[in-house]
Amino acid sequence: MAFDAGILRAVLYEINQKAVDGRVDKIYQPERDEAVFIIRARGAEQRLLINAGSSCPRMNITGIKTENPATPPMFCMMLRKHFTGARLTAVSQPGFERVARLTFECHDDMGFKTSKHIIAEIMGKYSNIIVTDNEDKIIGILKPIDFSASSIRQLLPGMKYTLPPPQSKDDPTELTRERFNELARVANGEASAVKFIQSSFIGIAAVVAREIAYRASGNSAATLNECADKLYSVLSEVTETAAIGGNAPSMAKSYDGMPIEYSYIELTQYSGGADIVTYESVGALIDDYYMKRAGEERLKRRASDLFRILGNAESRITKKIALQREELDRCEEGEKFKRYGDLITASIYMMHRGMDKVTLADWYSDGEEITIPLSSRMTPAQNAQFYYKKYNKAKSARVHLKIQLEEAERELEYIATVYDALTRASSERELSELRGELYNSGYASKMKNYTEKKKQPPLILKFKTTDGHTVLCGKNNTANDYLTTKLADRSDWWFHVKGSPGSHVVLECMNGETDPSESAFTDAAMIAAFYSSASAGASVPVDYTRVREVKKPAGSKPGFVIYHTNWTAYVTPDSEKVNAMQIL
């Protein structure tokens, strides 16, 4: 779903209602292509987010607080220089383009009042953030565009800002009935109405075009002829709705909760084919749609080095295991060599030096004849010893290979636990803990620019069950070790998903309590299942036992423990219930 001009207009309406006349308190740049302005207006704090990335470009009043880098980038420093303390005086959208202009009242280098602008171009991979003075001269830009990038439009500091080249389409907000009829007459009436809308008017995304066609005809795949009578009025109504912040901003979600489409209007086109969720504001809608998607993109970018290290380690270990198994299969030939040695020894009186093979009766297989290769340079006794040595070598190799295979498989399981923790990491602190774990485990000893930070207690999540018990959960192997071996009391209860990577979870007993309630056990087991690789499953098995029954072998990998006395509960993870139990 593209961030179209209609939803941008609805966003600007919300900004105008909540943030205009407010002062910029702080400015952050949590990502390379994202800026957040903290604006205090009407006694409240508003967070204005502008993302100019290629994957999730957007602009909205956001309620999501992101972790910011310790050292602000140069573009962030430039924004702070010009706009800290400035007052947001106006917001506008030229035409029906995906361009927003934010006007601020601030001071120039001499201390005189002046106007400066932030121009946000939300146009997919061409998105950008541009800063201009009161004469629209560019004084800062997130992504400079020179002649090598575009021969049509250049954006560089010192140049005059110009809008993107106009499209050969009409502005739907200025459309008259006469112009609409003119466009409809020359169009192919048997073509889809959606195609007509998108090819004739700017700023309308496919989902909005389908919604207009559906409202005009009852069928989102209707032709232009089938809905031409009502199409103009519905088109005008929908585009005018954006100017007042939208009408019941909504999102279509699949039945498993995954977002499908979103818009500043209520989506009626799905007719029971999806769950439609409405929101109080378009900003909340955008937050919900992009939260998971943007979070995954941010994680992928920040943790790219960790994914690469784990991927390389997994490939190396998998290849090593395959080679060891092949070698182990070859070791099974050792019994054949022992048979050769025994047969040669038993029939040595029949043989002499210089023979290159011998055919003997094999009493191992009911006297069937077998031909044994010999070395003509060795005596029969030496040939027998040669086969015994090969047998002993294969027997010894088989023992060592089995040990090495077990170690490699445990190592692969450890990599899976780190990968599982990485996919659930949500902050820079968690990524830092994982980097430290891999560095200390020897997997990232050559990690570029890695400096071990001052040790501090790892991050432990805290929950309250429905009956008031405290549940603690580690989010990675380092935190799991700390929780199980140091933080938990020996009489507390320990939980872990059965046979899969996951977090260690501890259910604390209240004072004088031996066994918590059944609901507390169920809640703790659900948390353990949710924070594991089996979080999407149903009836997930979770082992639980007393903390005193859990042991960590000396020299084992982080997060590895053993236990022999346990019970197993079966639960289905419920994300809403788990999130509601978490104590922030």
ZAROKE-913264 format. One record per residue (C-alpha): x, y, z; residue number from 0; residue in three letters. Coordinates in steps of 0.5 Angstrom, whole numbers. Layout:
<sites>
c1, c2, c3, n, res
X, Y, Z, NUM, ALA
...
</sites>
This chain:
<sites>
c1, c2, c3, n, res
0, 0, 0, 0, MET
3, 7, -2, 1, ALA
3, 13, 2, 2, PHE
-2, 17, -2, 3, ASP
-3, 24, -3, 4, ALA
-10, 23, 1, 5, GLY
-7, 20, 7, 6, ILE
-2, 26, 7, 7, LEU
-7, 31, 7, 8, ARG
-11, 28, 13, 9, ALA
-4, 27, 16, 10, VAL
-3, 35, 15, 11, LEU
-10, 36, 18, 12, TYR
-8, 33, 24, 13, GLU
-2, 36, 25, 14, ILE
-5, 43, 24, 15, ASN
-10, 41, 30, 16, GLN
-5, 38, 34, 17, LYS
2, 42, 33, 18, ALA
1, 48, 29, 19, VAL
3, 54, 34, 20, ASP
7, 49, 38, 21, GLY
15, 50, 39, 22, ARG
20, 45, 37, 23, VAL
23, 42, 44, 24, ASP
27, 37, 41, 25, LYS
30, 34, 35, 26, ILE
32, 27, 34, 27, TYR
34, 22, 28, 28, GLN
34, 15, 30, 29, PRO
35, 12, 23, 30, GLU
39, 15, 18, 31, ARG
33, 17, 14, 32, ASP
28, 19, 19, 33, GLU
27, 25, 23, 34, ALA
23, 26, 30, 35, VAL
21, 33, 32, 36, PHE
18, 34, 39, 37, ILE
13, 39, 39, 38, ILE
10, 42, 45, 39, ARG
3, 45, 43, 40, ALA
-3, 46, 47, 41, ARG
0, 44, 54, 42, GLY
1, 37, 51, 43, ALA
8, 34, 47, 44, GLU
7, 32, 40, 45, GLN
12, 27, 36, 46, ARG
12, 29, 29, 47, LEU
16, 23, 25, 48, LEU
18, 24, 18, 49, ILE
21, 18, 15, 50, ASN
24, 19, 8, 51, ALA
27, 11, 7, 52, GLY
25, 7, 1, 53, SER
22, 2, 5, 54, SER
17, 5, 10, 55, CYS
16, 13, 8, 56, PRO
11, 16, 12, 57, ARG
10, 22, 16, 58, MET
5, 23, 22, 59, ASN
4, 25, 29, 60, ILE
6, 18, 32, 61, THR
6, 15, 39, 62, GLY
12, 11, 38, 63, ILE
18, 12, 42, 64, LYS
24, 10, 39, 65, THR
31, 9, 41, 66, GLU
36, 15, 39, 67, ASN
43, 14, 37, 68, PRO
48, 17, 43, 69, ALA
52, 21, 37, 70, THR
47, 25, 33, 71, PRO
48, 25, 25, 72, PRO
50, 31, 22, 73, MET
43, 32, 19, 74, PHE
40, 32, 26, 75, CYS
45, 37, 28, 76, MET
43, 42, 22, 77, MET
36, 41, 24, 78, LEU
37, 43, 31, 79, ARG
41, 49, 29, 80, LYS
36, 52, 25, 81, HIS
29, 49, 29, 82, PHE
30, 48, 36, 83, THR
26, 53, 40, 84, GLY
22, 55, 33, 85, ALA
15, 55, 33, 86, ARG
11, 51, 27, 87, LEU
6, 57, 24, 88, THR
3, 53, 18, 89, ALA
3, 46, 14, 90, VAL
1, 46, 7, 91, SER
1, 41, 1, 92, GLN
2, 44, -6, 93, PRO
-4, 41, -10, 94, GLY
-5, 34, -9, 95, PHE
2, 32, -9, 96, GLU
6, 27, -4, 97, ARG
9, 34, -2, 98, VAL
8, 37, 5, 99, ALA
11, 44, 7, 100, ARG
12, 46, 14, 101, LEU
13, 53, 16, 102, THR
17, 55, 22, 103, PHE
18, 62, 25, 104, GLU
25, 62, 28, 105, CYS
31, 66, 28, 106, HIS
37, 67, 23, 107, ASP
44, 68, 25, 108, ASP
44, 75, 27, 109, MET
38, 74, 31, 110, GLY
32, 77, 27, 111, PHE
26, 73, 26, 112, LYS
25, 69, 20, 113, THR
21, 64, 17, 114, SER
24, 57, 15, 115, LYS
21, 51, 12, 116, HIS
22, 43, 12, 117, ILE
19, 40, 6, 118, ILE
18, 33, 6, 119, ALA
17, 29, 0, 120, GLU
14, 22, 1, 121, ILE
15, 19, -6, 122, MET
17, 12, -5, 123, GLY
25, 11, -6, 124, LYS
25, 18, -8, 125, TYR
23, 21, -1, 126, SER
27, 26, 2, 127, ASN
27, 32, 7, 128, ILE
29, 39, 5, 129, ILE
30, 45, 9, 130, VAL
30, 52, 6, 131, THR
30, 59, 8, 132, ASP
25, 64, 7, 133, ASN
26, 65, 0, 134, GLU
26, 57, -1, 135, ASP
34, 57, -2, 136, LYS
36, 50, 0, 137, ILE
40, 50, 7, 138, ILE
40, 43, 8, 139, GLY
38, 36, 5, 140, ILE
38, 29, 7, 141, LEU
39, 26, 0, 142, LYS
43, 31, -4, 143, PRO
41, 30, -12, 144, ILE
46, 32, -17, 145, ASP
47, 31, -25, 146, PHE
49, 24, -24, 147, SER
43, 22, -20, 148, ALA
38, 26, -24, 149, SER
38, 31, -31, 150, SER
31, 33, -30, 151, ILE
31, 36, -22, 152, ARG
37, 37, -18, 153, GLN
37, 39, -11, 154, LEU
43, 41, -7, 155, LEU
45, 46, -2, 156, PRO
45, 53, -5, 157, GLY
40, 52, -10, 158, MET
33, 54, -11, 159, LYS
28, 49, -9, 160, TYR
23, 47, -14, 161, THR
17, 42, -14, 162, LEU
17, 35, -17, 163, PRO
16, 35, -25, 164, PRO
8, 35, -26, 165, PRO
5, 29, -28, 166, GLN
0, 29, -34, 167, SER
-6, 28, -29, 168, LYS
-12, 32, -26, 169, ASP
-12, 34, -19, 170, ASP
-18, 31, -16, 171, PRO
-19, 36, -11, 172, THR
-20, 41, -17, 173, GLU
-24, 37, -21, 174, LEU
-31, 40, -24, 175, THR
-37, 35, -27, 176, ARG
-35, 38, -34, 177, GLU
-28, 36, -34, 178, ARG
-30, 29, -31, 179, PHE
-35, 28, -36, 180, ASN
-30, 30, -42, 181, GLU
-24, 25, -39, 182, LEU
-30, 20, -38, 183, ALA
-32, 21, -46, 184, ARG
-25, 20, -49, 185, VAL
-23, 14, -44, 186, ALA
-25, 6, -46, 187, ASN
-32, 5, -42, 188, GLY
-30, -2, -42, 189, GLU
-24, -1, -38, 190, ALA
-24, -2, -30, 191, SER
-26, 4, -27, 192, ALA
-20, 3, -22, 193, VAL
-15, 4, -28, 194, LYS
-19, 10, -30, 195, PHE
-18, 13, -24, 196, ILE
-11, 12, -23, 197, GLN
-9, 14, -30, 198, SER
-13, 20, -30, 199, SER
-12, 23, -23, 200, PHE
-6, 24, -19, 201, ILE
-5, 22, -11, 202, GLY
-10, 16, -11, 203, ILE
-7, 10, -9, 204, ALA
-10, 3, -11, 205, ALA
-14, 1, -5, 206, VAL
-17, 8, -5, 207, VAL
-19, 7, -13, 208, ALA
-22, 1, -11, 209, ARG
-26, 4, -5, 210, GLU
-29, 9, -10, 211, ILE
-31, 4, -15, 212, ALA
-34, 0, -10, 213, TYR
-38, 5, -7, 214, ARG
-40, 8, -14, 215, ALA
-42, 1, -16, 216, SER
-42, -5, -11, 217, GLY
-36, -8, -15, 218, ASN
-29, -6, -14, 219, SER
-28, -9, -21, 220, ALA
-33, -5, -24, 221, ALA
-32, -2, -31, 222, THR
-33, 5, -32, 223, LEU
-39, 5, -36, 224, ASN
-42, 1, -30, 225, GLU
-41, 6, -25, 226, CYS
-40, 13, -29, 227, ALA
-46, 16, -26, 228, ASP
-44, 16, -19, 229, LYS
-37, 16, -20, 230, LEU
-36, 23, -20, 231, TYR
-40, 25, -13, 232, SER
-36, 19, -10, 233, VAL
-29, 21, -12, 234, LEU
-31, 28, -10, 235, SER
-33, 26, -3, 236, GLU
-27, 21, -2, 237, VAL
-22, 27, -4, 238, THR
-25, 32, 0, 239, GLU
-25, 27, 6, 240, THR
-18, 28, 7, 241, ALA
-18, 35, 8, 242, ALA
-22, 34, 14, 243, ILE
-17, 29, 17, 244, GLY
-21, 23, 14, 245, GLY
-27, 19, 16, 246, ASN
-26, 13, 20, 247, ALA
-19, 12, 18, 248, PRO
-19, 4, 18, 249, SER
-14, -2, 16, 250, MET
-16, -9, 13, 251, ALA
-13, -14, 17, 252, LYS
-13, -22, 15, 253, SER
-16, -27, 20, 254, TYR
-9, -28, 23, 255, ASP
-8, -21, 24, 256, GLY
-3, -19, 19, 257, MET
-4, -12, 16, 258, PRO
-7, -12, 8, 259, ILE
-9, -5, 7, 260, GLU
-10, 2, 10, 261, TYR
-13, 9, 8, 262, SER
-16, 15, 11, 263, TYR
-23, 13, 10, 264, ILE
-27, 7, 12, 265, GLU
-26, 1, 7, 266, LEU
-32, -3, 5, 267, THR
-30, -6, -1, 268, GLN
-28, -13, 3, 269, TYR
-35, -15, 4, 270, SER
-33, -20, 10, 271, GLY
-26, -22, 7, 272, GLY
-22, -19, 12, 273, ALA
-23, -16, 19, 274, ASP
-23, -8, 18, 275, ILE
-21, -4, 24, 276, VAL
-22, 3, 25, 277, THR
-18, 8, 29, 278, TYR
-19, 15, 32, 279, GLU
-14, 18, 28, 280, SER
-10, 17, 22, 281, VAL
-3, 18, 26, 282, GLY
-5, 12, 30, 283, ALA
-7, 8, 24, 284, LEU
0, 9, 21, 285, ILE
3, 7, 27, 286, ASP
0, 1, 27, 287, ASP
1, -1, 20, 288, TYR
8, 1, 20, 289, TYR
10, -1, 27, 290, MET
12, -9, 26, 291, LYS
14, -7, 18, 292, ARG
19, -1, 20, 293, ALA
21, -5, 27, 294, GLY
23, -11, 22, 295, GLU
27, -6, 17, 296, GLU
30, -2, 23, 297, ARG
32, -9, 26, 298, LEU
35, -12, 20, 299, LYS
39, -6, 18, 300, ARG
42, -5, 25, 301, ARG
43, -12, 26, 302, ALA
46, -14, 19, 303, SER
53, -16, 22, 304, ASP
50, -21, 27, 305, LEU
45, -24, 22, 306, PHE
51, -25, 17, 307, ARG
56, -28, 23, 308, ILE
50, -33, 25, 309, LEU
49, -34, 18, 310, GLY
56, -36, 16, 311, ASN
57, -40, 23, 312, ALA
51, -44, 21, 313, GLU
53, -45, 14, 314, SER
60, -47, 17, 315, ARG
57, -52, 22, 316, ILE
52, -55, 17, 317, THR
58, -57, 12, 318, LYS
62, -59, 18, 319, LYS
57, -64, 20, 320, ILE
55, -67, 13, 321, ALA
63, -68, 12, 322, LEU
63, -72, 19, 323, GLN
57, -76, 17, 324, ARG
60, -78, 11, 325, GLU
67, -80, 14, 326, GLU
63, -84, 20, 327, LEU
59, -88, 14, 328, ASP
66, -89, 11, 329, ARG
68, -92, 18, 330, CYS
63, -97, 18, 331, GLU
68, -101, 13, 332, GLU
72, -102, 19, 333, GLY
69, -109, 20, 334, GLU
70, -111, 13, 335, LYS
78, -110, 15, 336, PHE
78, -114, 21, 337, LYS
74, -119, 17, 338, ARG
80, -119, 12, 339, TYR
85, -119, 17, 340, GLY
82, -125, 21, 341, ASP
81, -129, 14, 342, LEU
88, -128, 12, 343, ILE
91, -130, 19, 344, THR
87, -136, 19, 345, ALA
89, -138, 12, 346, SER
96, -136, 12, 347, ILE
99, -142, 11, 348, TYR
96, -142, 4, 349, MET
99, -136, 2, 350, MET
106, -133, 0, 351, HIS
110, -126, -1, 352, ARG
108, -123, -8, 353, GLY
101, -125, -8, 354, MET
97, -119, -10, 355, ASP
90, -122, -8, 356, LYS
87, -128, -5, 357, VAL
81, -132, -5, 358, THR
79, -135, 1, 359, LEU
72, -138, 4, 360, ALA
69, -133, 8, 361, ASP
66, -137, 15, 362, TRP
63, -130, 17, 363, TYR
58, -132, 11, 364, SER
57, -139, 11, 365, ASP
63, -141, 7, 366, GLY
62, -136, 1, 367, GLU
68, -135, -3, 368, GLU
71, -128, -2, 369, ILE
77, -125, -6, 370, THR
82, -120, -2, 371, ILE
86, -115, -5, 372, PRO
94, -116, -2, 373, LEU
100, -112, -3, 374, SER
105, -116, -7, 375, SER
111, -112, -3, 376, ARG
109, -115, 4, 377, MET
108, -122, 7, 378, THR
102, -125, 8, 379, PRO
103, -123, 16, 380, ALA
104, -116, 14, 381, GLN
98, -116, 10, 382, ASN
94, -118, 16, 383, ALA
97, -113, 20, 384, GLN
95, -108, 15, 385, PHE
88, -109, 15, 386, TYR
88, -109, 23, 387, TYR
91, -103, 23, 388, LYS
86, -100, 18, 389, LYS
80, -103, 23, 390, TYR
83, -100, 29, 391, ASN
84, -93, 26, 392, LYS
76, -93, 23, 393, ALA
74, -96, 30, 394, LYS
78, -90, 34, 395, SER
75, -85, 28, 396, ALA
68, -87, 29, 397, ARG
69, -86, 37, 398, VAL
72, -79, 36, 399, HIS
67, -77, 30, 400, LEU
61, -79, 34, 401, LYS
64, -74, 40, 402, ILE
65, -68, 35, 403, GLN
58, -69, 31, 404, LEU
55, -68, 38, 405, GLU
59, -62, 39, 406, GLU
57, -59, 33, 407, ALA
50, -61, 33, 408, GLU
50, -57, 40, 409, ARG
54, -52, 37, 410, GLU
48, -51, 32, 411, LEU
43, -51, 37, 412, GLU
46, -45, 40, 413, TYR
46, -42, 34, 414, ILE
39, -43, 33, 415, ALA
38, -40, 40, 416, THR
42, -34, 39, 417, VAL
38, -33, 32, 418, TYR
31, -34, 36, 419, ASP
33, -28, 41, 420, ALA
36, -24, 35, 421, LEU
29, -24, 32, 422, THR
26, -22, 38, 423, ARG
31, -16, 40, 424, ALA
27, -9, 40, 425, SER
32, -5, 42, 426, SER
40, -3, 41, 427, GLU
41, -5, 48, 428, ARG
39, -12, 47, 429, GLU
43, -12, 40, 430, LEU
49, -10, 44, 431, SER
48, -16, 49, 432, GLU
48, -21, 43, 433, LEU
54, -18, 40, 434, ARG
58, -18, 47, 435, GLY
55, -26, 48, 436, GLU
58, -27, 41, 437, LEU
64, -24, 42, 438, TYR
65, -28, 48, 439, ASN
63, -34, 45, 440, SER
69, -33, 40, 441, GLY
64, -33, 34, 442, TYR
65, -25, 33, 443, ALA
72, -24, 35, 444, SER
74, -21, 28, 445, LYS
68, -16, 29, 446, MET
70, -9, 26, 447, LYS
70, -4, 31, 448, ASN
67, -8, 37, 449, TYR
69, -5, 44, 450, THR
67, -9, 50, 451, GLU
62, -4, 54, 452, LYS
62, -4, 61, 453, LYS
58, -10, 64, 454, LYS
51, -9, 67, 455, GLN
46, -13, 69, 456, PRO
42, -16, 62, 457, PRO
35, -14, 61, 458, LEU
30, -18, 64, 459, ILE
23, -17, 62, 460, LEU
18, -17, 68, 461, LYS
10, -19, 68, 462, PHE
5, -19, 73, 463, LYS
0, -25, 72, 464, THR
-8, -25, 73, 465, THR
-7, -26, 80, 466, ASP
-1, -22, 82, 467, GLY
5, -26, 81, 468, HIS
11, -24, 79, 469, THR
14, -27, 72, 470, VAL
21, -26, 70, 471, LEU
23, -27, 63, 472, CYS
30, -27, 59, 473, GLY
31, -24, 52, 474, LYS
37, -28, 50, 475, ASN
42, -33, 53, 476, ASN
46, -28, 57, 477, THR
40, -26, 60, 478, ALA
37, -33, 61, 479, ASN
44, -35, 65, 480, ASP
43, -29, 69, 481, TYR
36, -30, 71, 482, LEU
37, -38, 72, 483, THR
43, -38, 76, 484, THR
43, -31, 80, 485, LYS
37, -28, 80, 486, LEU
32, -33, 81, 487, ALA
31, -36, 88, 488, ASP
32, -44, 88, 489, ARG
24, -45, 91, 490, SER
22, -41, 85, 491, ASP
19, -45, 78, 492, TRP
23, -45, 72, 493, TRP
19, -45, 65, 494, PHE
22, -47, 58, 495, HIS
19, -49, 51, 496, VAL
20, -56, 50, 497, LYS
25, -58, 45, 498, GLY
26, -51, 42, 499, SER
30, -45, 42, 500, PRO
26, -40, 47, 501, GLY
27, -35, 54, 502, SER
28, -38, 61, 503, HIS
22, -36, 65, 504, VAL
21, -36, 72, 505, VAL
15, -35, 76, 506, LEU
17, -32, 83, 507, GLU
13, -35, 89, 508, CYS
10, -31, 94, 509, MET
12, -31, 102, 510, ASN
11, -37, 105, 511, GLY
8, -40, 98, 512, GLU
10, -47, 96, 513, THR
6, -47, 90, 514, ASP
3, -41, 86, 515, PRO
-4, -42, 83, 516, SER
-6, -46, 77, 517, GLU
-8, -39, 73, 518, SER
-1, -37, 75, 519, ALA
3, -43, 72, 520, PHE
-2, -42, 66, 521, THR
0, -35, 65, 522, ASP
8, -37, 66, 523, ALA
8, -42, 61, 524, ALA
4, -38, 56, 525, MET
10, -33, 57, 526, ILE
15, -38, 56, 527, ALA
11, -40, 49, 528, ALA
11, -33, 47, 529, PHE
18, -32, 48, 530, TYR
20, -38, 44, 531, SER
21, -40, 36, 532, SER
14, -44, 37, 533, ALA
10, -37, 39, 534, SER
6, -38, 33, 535, ALA
4, -45, 35, 536, GLY
-2, -48, 38, 537, ALA
-2, -53, 44, 538, SER
6, -51, 45, 539, VAL
9, -56, 50, 540, PRO
13, -52, 56, 541, VAL
17, -56, 61, 542, ASP
17, -53, 68, 543, TYR
20, -55, 74, 544, THR
23, -52, 81, 545, ARG
29, -47, 79, 546, VAL
34, -52, 84, 547, ARG
33, -58, 79, 548, GLU
36, -54, 73, 549, VAL
43, -54, 73, 550, LYS
48, -51, 68, 551, LYS
54, -56, 66, 552, PRO
61, -53, 67, 553, ALA
64, -50, 60, 554, GLY
57, -50, 57, 555, SER
55, -45, 52, 556, LYS
51, -39, 54, 557, PRO
44, -41, 56, 558, GLY
45, -48, 56, 559, PHE
42, -52, 62, 560, VAL
40, -59, 64, 561, ILE
34, -62, 68, 562, TYR
32, -69, 69, 563, HIS
25, -68, 74, 564, THR
20, -64, 70, 565, ASN
13, -63, 68, 566, TRP
10, -61, 62, 567, THR
4, -56, 60, 568, ALA
1, -55, 54, 569, TYR
-1, -47, 52, 570, VAL
-3, -43, 46, 571, THR
1, -36, 46, 572, PRO
-4, -30, 46, 573, ASP
0, -24, 44, 574, SER
-5, -19, 47, 575, GLU
-6, -23, 54, 576, LYS
2, -23, 54, 577, VAL
3, -16, 53, 578, ASN
-2, -14, 58, 579, ALA
1, -17, 63, 580, MET
8, -14, 62, 581, GLN
10, -9, 66, 582, ILE
14, -3, 63, 583, LEU
</sites>
